[in-house]
């Protein structure tokens, strides 16, 4: 029995970092999603401006608009949680609470962005790894005036 441990111990030690790399690669779409759509609560919601955000972030330029979500990152991460140890995978989930969102529309001259702020419910897609990877639908609850 101890001879098995002598052989398997070093093998497991070598395999452990590979498991970590596998988990990081699975969360890549989650990280990309957060880079593109999440707004930190360290600033006030009214301080964010579309023109600045669209220059800073890796937002796709081929769309008519882009959505930013103002909330704690845990609120987005928890959308795909089924229970404390399991996640929804490859499923569409409506968040149980509304988010503050900033929707940036490309202007007529394609040089500046028009902003629309609202409280909205969001339907997210939970990827095969169990983390949010896209926004599927939005249901407007209330417009936030400037």
C-alpha positions, 0 to 999 in steps of 0.5 A: 500500500505504501509503495502505491502512495510513493508512486501516486504521490508525485504523480498527483503533485504533477497533475494538480497544476494542470487541473488548475490550468484547465479550470482557468481556461474554462472560465475564460469566457466568464472573464471576457464577459466581465471585462466587456459588460461589468461596471464596478460599484467603486464609482457611482453609476452616473459617473460612467460615460459610454464614450469613455467605456467604449474606448477603454473596453474591448466592446464589439464594434460591429453591434448597434449597441453595447450593454454594461451592467452595474452591480457587484460581480458576485450578483452576475456570477450567482445567476448560474448557481443551482445550489451551493455546489452545482451550476446550471450549464448551457441554460438560459436563466433570468436573474431574479432581481433587476440590474442597473444597465447602461446601454450605449448606442452608436451615434449617427456620425459614428464618433460618439455614443448615446446613453440609455440608463435603466433598471432591467431584468436580464436573461443570461446564458450559462455556458457549458462551464456553469458561468455566465457567458452572454446576455440573451434578453432584457426586460425594461423595468424603469428608465433612469433619468440623468 
